[in-house]
Amino acid sequence: MTEDENLIRDIAPFGLRMPPMLKERIRRAAQDNGRSMNAEIVSALEKEYPEDVYSADEFVDYLQSLAEPMDPESQIVHAETLNSMFDHMGVDLEAHLQSGDIIIMRKTPPK
C-alpha cells in the first residue's frame, strides 16, 4: 500500500447520496479502471476541481519566459507544459488559435 493510500484511508468517511443509475455507472467505471468506487469518485472530482498550479503572476512570468530563445527539445517540453496549463484551465488553445481568437507573434522579428 502506498503512502497516499494510507493517508486516504485515515480520512473520515463522507456520506453521499446519489441516484442508483449514477452509482452503477461509477461502479462499472471503477471496475474498468481497476480501482474502488471511492477512488473513482475522487479521481473524477480531482479532474473537475483541480488544484491551482500557478498563480496569475506565475503564469504571466512563465509566458514571458517563453519569448527567450530555446533549443527544440525545450520547445517541446514548454509546449507540453503550456498545453497542460491550458487544459487545466479548461481552455482549448488549438481551437482559439484556429478561430483567430488568439494570435501568437514574436516580440521581435528573427534576424
BAFI-245556 format. One record per residue (C-alpha): x, y negated, z. Coordinates in steps of 0.1 Angstrom, whole numbers, plus 5000, padded with zeros to 4 digits. Each point is the difference from the previous one (the first is absolute). Example, Ala and Ser with C-alpha at 12.3 -4.5 7.8 and 13.67 -1.06 7.14 Angstrom:
BAFI-245556
512350455078/501449664993/
end
This chain:
BAFI-245556
500050005000/501449664991/500349715023/497249814982/497750305004/500850005038/499249635002/496750054982/498950285023/500649775030/497549754988/496650025016/497350144977/497649764983/496450124994/498849934965/496550074986/499850054962/497550144975/500350384996/500849974963/502949765007/501350235026/499950294976/501949794973/502749925027/500250365010/500650114964/502549734994/501950095032/500050364989/501349914965/502749785015/501050265027/499249785030/497549975028/496849794995/501549755025/503249964979/497949974969/497949725015/503149825014/501750034965/496949844983/499949725026/503749934997/499549964962/497049775005/501549805028/503850004994/502449835024/501349674987/503550064985/501049644995/499049665013/499149744973/503449835006/501950334996/498150084969/500849664984/503750055010/499950344984/498549864968/502749734999/502750265004/498850174968/501249704980/503650095008/502050214974/499950375006/501150334984/497450224983/499850255030/499349715023/497349884976/498350335002/500150015038/498749655002/497250074975/498950305020/500149805032/498049724985/497550244985/499650165034/499549665017/497349904974/498450345004/500049965038/498249674995/497550154975/501449804971/500150164965/503149824987/499950164966/496449904994/500849645010/503049994977/498050144971/497249755005/502449715003/498949915035/503750045011/502949904978/503650085010/502649774986/503749965006/501049705021/502649904975/500550144965/502750274997/503349884985/
end
